Amino acid sequence: MQQHGAEGEKSLAGSFFWNTLGGILNAGQSVLVLAVLTRVLGLAAAGIYSIAFATGNLFLYLGEYGVRNVQVSDLSERYSFRDYLAQRYLTVGLMLVLSALFAGVSYLRGSYCAEKALTVFAMCLLKAVDCLEEVFEGRLHQRGRLDLAGKVMTVRLLFSIGGMLLAALLTGSLLAATLAAVVLALLSASGMILLYRGEVALAPGKSSRKNVLALMRVCFPVCAANFLQFYLINAPKYAIDAAMDETAQARYNFIAMPVFVIQLLGMFLYQPILGRMSAEAESRDRRPLLRDIGKIVAGILLVSAVCLAGAALLGIPVLSLLYATDLSDLRGELLWILVGGIFLALDGFFCAVLTILRRQNVIPVIYLLGTAGSFLLTGRMVVSAGMLGAVLAFVFVMILVFLLLAWQLVFALRKGRE
C-alpha cells in the first residue's frame, strides 16, 4: 500500500514517533522495573525478576521464530496473513509448553521455590502476548502502516509496564505484579488490534499447512541464531542462578545493563548503511565494502572507548544511585563486562555483514560452538570465582564467537573476490 503527499509524510512522521517511543519503552523497561522493584520489593525480588525476564526473552525468540523480516518483505503475499498467524500460534504453543516444562522441572528439582517457578512462567506468558501481538505488528508494517504497528506496541508496553509497577506497589508481590502485566498486556493488545482490524485485513479462508511448514523451515536458521545468541548473553545469569543467591543475581544484572548501551550504539552505527553495503557486496570490487567494514569497526571501538572511560569515572556511582544498592566492590567487574560488550557489538555487526554476503547459515553453527564453550566455562568459573567468574566467562565466550565470526567473514570476502 503506497501513500503520497501529506498523507505519506504524516505516516512517516507517525512511524518515527511511535516506533521511537515504543523502542525506548522496550529497551528501557528492564532498567525501569528493576530500579522500582529494588526499592519496593528488595534485592531478592529484583534477582528473581532478572532471571524471569531473561528466561521470558529467551523463549520469546522461539515464539517469534525470526519471521518478522520475511513477513514485512513479503509484499506479493506469497504467504497469506493466515499462514503467518497459524505459524505464530504453533510457535507460541511450543514456547509455552517448553517454558512450562522449564519452570516445572526447576521446581521439582528444588532449584526454584513454587513462587519463583510461577513467576518465571508468568513472565513467559507475558512474552507470549508480545509474540502474538508482534505478528499483527508485522502485518501492519507489511501493509505500509508502521506508524500503527508502533502505536500498538507502545500502548501495550505502557499498560503492561505501568500495571506491573502499580501492582508491585499495591500488593508487594512480584508474582501478582507479573500476572497483572499479563492481563493488561493481553487486554490492551487485543483492543488495539480490534481498533485497526480494517488495516490488518484478515482475508476469509484457511491457512495452508504447506506454507506454514515452509515458514518453519525458511526461518529456522534465524530463529536458531537469535535463540543461541541470547542464551550466550544470559548464560552467566543462569550459572549465577544455579550457584549463587538472588542478591548476587540482581547485582550482576545491575552491572550488565551498560553492556547493552554499547550494543545499541553499535547498531545505530551500522544499521543505516546496511543497504549501501548490500549493494557493495554485489560488486566484484570489494574495496568500498572493506572500507565501510573498517569504518564501522573503528566507530564501534571509538564508542566503546568512550563508554569504558565513562564507566571508569562514573559507572559505579551512577548505577549505585539508580538501583539504590552499593556496587562499589564491583568496579573491576563492570569494566570487564564492558570489554565483553565491545565484542558483543562487533559480533552483531559481523553477523549483519555475513548475512549481506549470504553466509547467514553459518551463524547458528558459530553460536552453537559458542554455547558449547559456555557450557564448559561458565558454570565452573562462577563456582570458583563467583561474580568475577561470571563476568570473565562472558568475556571469553564473546571473544570466542568474535574470532569464529571474523574467520568466516574473511573466508566469505576472499571467496567473493575469486
VENBELWO-V466625 format. One record per residue. N is the residue number from 0. RES is the residue in one letter. SS is DSSP state (A for helix, B for strand, O for the rest). Layout:
# VENBELWO-V466625
((N & RES & SS) (N & RES & SS))
This chain:
# VENBELWO-V466625
((0 & M & O) (1 & Q & O) (2 & Q & O) (3 & H & O) (4 & G & A) (5 & A & A) (6 & E & A) (7 & G & A) (8 & E & A) (9 & K & A) (10 & S & A) (11 & L & A) (12 & A & A) (13 & G & A) (14 & S & A) (15 & F & A) (16 & F & A) (17 & W & A) (18 & N & A) (19 & T & A) (20 & L & A) (21 & G & A) (22 & G & A) (23 & I & A) (24 & L & A) (25 & N & A) (26 & A & A) (27 & G & A) (28 & Q & A) (29 & S & A) (30 & V & A) (31 & L & A) (32 & V & A) (33 & L & A) (34 & A & A) (35 & V & A) (36 & L & A) (37 & T & A) (38 & R & A) (39 & V & A) (40 & L & O) (41 & G & O) (42 & L & A) (43 & A & A) (44 & A & A) (45 & A & A) (46 & G & A) (47 & I & A) (48 & Y & A) (49 & S & A) (50 & I & A) (51 & A & A) (52 & F & A) (53 & A & A) (54 & T & A) (55 & G & A) (56 & N & A) (57 & L & A) (58 & F & A) (59 & L & A) (60 & Y & A) (61 & L & A) (62 & G & A) (63 & E & A) (64 & Y & O) (65 & G & O) (66 & V & O) (67 & R & A) (68 & N & A) (69 & V & A) (70 & Q & A) (71 & V & A) (72 & S & A) (73 & D & O) (74 & L & O) (75 & S & O) (76 & E & O) (77 & R & O) (78 & Y & O) (79 & S & O) (80 & F & A) (81 & R & A) (82 & D & A) (83 & Y & A) (84 & L & A) (85 & A & A) (86 & Q & A) (87 & R & A) (88 & Y & A) (89 & L & A) (90 & T & A) (91 & V & A) (92 & G & A) (93 & L & A) (94 & M & A) (95 & L & A) (96 & V & A) (97 & L & A) (98 & S & A) (99 & A & A) (100 & L & A) (101 & F & A) (102 & A & A) (103 & G & A) (104 & V & A) (105 & S & A) (106 & Y & A) (107 & L & A) (108 & R & O) (109 & G & O) (110 & S & O) (111 & Y & O) (112 & C & O) (113 & A & A) (114 & E & A) (115 & K & A) (116 & A & A) (117 & L & A) (118 & T & A) (119 & V & A) (120 & F & A) (121 & A & A) (122 & M & A) (123 & C & A) (124 & L & A) (125 & L & A) (126 & K & A) (127 & A & A) (128 & V & A) (129 & D & A) (130 & C & A) (131 & L & A) (132 & E & A) (133 & E & A) (134 & V & A) (135 & F & A) (136 & E & A) (137 & G & A) (138 & R & A) (139 & L & A) (140 & H & A) (141 & Q & A) (142 & R & O) (143 & G & O) (144 & R & O) (145 & L & A) (146 & D & A) (147 & L & A) (148 & A & A) (149 & G & A) (150 & K & A) (151 & V & A) (152 & M & A) (153 & T & A) (154 & V & A) (155 & R & A) (156 & L & A) (157 & L & A) (158 & F & A) (159 & S & A) (160 & I & A) (161 & G & A) (162 & G & A) (163 & M & A) (164 & L & A) (165 & L & A) (166 & A & A) (167 & A & A) (168 & L & A) (169 & L & A) (170 & T & A) (171 & G & O) (172 & S & O) (173 & L & A) (174 & L & A) (175 & A & A) (176 & A & A) (177 & T & A) (178 & L & A) (179 & A & A) (180 & A & A) (181 & V & A) (182 & V & A) (183 & L & A) (184 & A & A) (185 & L & A) (186 & L & A) (187 & S & A) (188 & A & A) (189 & S & A) (190 & G & A) (191 & M & A) (192 & I & A) (193 & L & A) (194 & L & A) (195 & Y & O) (196 & R & A) (197 & G & A) (198 & E & A) (199 & V & A) (200 & A & O) (201 & L & O) (202 & A & O) (203 & P & O) (204 & G & O) (205 & K & O) (206 & S & O) (207 & S & O) (208 & R & A) (209 & K & A) (210 & N & A) (211 & V & A) (212 & L & A) (213 & A & A) (214 & L & A) (215 & M & A) (216 & R & A) (217 & V & A) (218 & C & A) (219 & F & A) (220 & P & A) (221 & V & A) (222 & C & A) (223 & A & A) (224 & A & A) (225 & N & A) (226 & F & A) (227 & L & A) (228 & Q & A) (229 & F & A) (230 & Y & A) (231 & L & A) (232 & I & A) (233 & N & A) (234 & A & A) (235 & P & A) (236 & K & A) (237 & Y & A) (238 & A & A) (239 & I & A) (240 & D & A) (241 & A & A) (242 & A & A) (243 & M & O) (244 & D & O) (245 & E & A) (246 & T & A) (247 & A & A) (248 & Q & A) (249 & A & A) (250 & R & A) (251 & Y & A) (252 & N & A) (253 & F & A) (254 & I & A) (255 & A & A) (256 & M & A) (257 & P & A) (258 & V & A) (259 & F & A) (260 & V & A) (261 & I & A) (262 & Q & A) (263 & L & A) (264 & L & A) (265 & G & A) (266 & M & A) (267 & F & A) (268 & L & A) (269 & Y & A) (270 & Q & A) (271 & P & O) (272 & I & O) (273 & L & A) (274 & G & A) (275 & R & A) (276 & M & A) (277 & S & A) (278 & A & A) (279 & E & A) (280 & A & A) (281 & E & O) (282 & S & O) (283 & R & O) (284 & D & O) (285 & R & O) (286 & R & A) (287 & P & A) (288 & L & A) (289 & L & A) (290 & R & A) (291 & D & A) (292 & I & A) (293 & G & A) (294 & K & A) (295 & I & A) (296 & V & A) (297 & A & A) (298 & G & A) (299 & I & A) (300 & L & A) (301 & L & A) (302 & V & A) (303 & S & A) (304 & A & A) (305 & V & A) (306 & C & A) (307 & L & A) (308 & A & A) (309 & G & A) (310 & A & A) (311 & A & A) (312 & L & A) (313 & L & A) (314 & G & A) (315 & I & A) (316 & P & A) (317 & V & A) (318 & L & A) (319 & S & A) (320 & L & A) (321 & L & A) (322 & Y & A) (323 & A & O) (324 & T & O) (325 & D & O) (326 & L & O) (327 & S & A) (328 & D & A) (329 & L & A) (330 & R & A) (331 & G & A) (332 & E & A) (333 & L & A) (334 & L & A) (335 & W & A) (336 & I & A) (337 & L & A) (338 & V & A) (339 & G & A) (340 & G & A) (341 & I & A) (342 & F & A) (343 & L & A) (344 & A & A) (345 & L & A) (346 & D & A) (347 & G & A) (348 & F & A) (349 & F & A) (350 & C & A) (351 & A & A) (352 & V & A) (353 & L & A) (354 & T & A) (355 & I & A) (356 & L & O) (357 & R & O) (358 & R & O) (359 & Q & O) (360 & N & A) (361 & V & A) (362 & I & A) (363 & P & A) (364 & V & A) (365 & I & A) (366 & Y & A) (367 & L & A) (368 & L & A) (369 & G & A) (370 & T & A) (371 & A & A) (372 & G & A) (373 & S & A) (374 & F & A) (375 & L & A) (376 & L & A) (377 & T & A) (378 & G & A) (379 & R & A) (380 & M & A) (381 & V & A) (382 & V & A) (383 & S & A) (384 & A & A) (385 & G & A) (386 & M & A) (387 & L & A) (388 & G & A) (389 & A & A) (390 & V & A) (391 & L & A) (392 & A & A) (393 & F & A) (394 & V & A) (395 & F & A) (396 & V & A) (397 & M & A) (398 & I & A) (399 & L & A) (400 & V & A) (401 & F & A) (402 & L & A) (403 & L & A) (404 & L & A) (405 & A & A) (406 & W & A) (407 & Q & A) (408 & L & A) (409 & V & A) (410 & F & A) (411 & A & A) (412 & L & A) (413 & R & A) (414 & K & A) (415 & G & A) (416 & R & A) (417 & E & O))
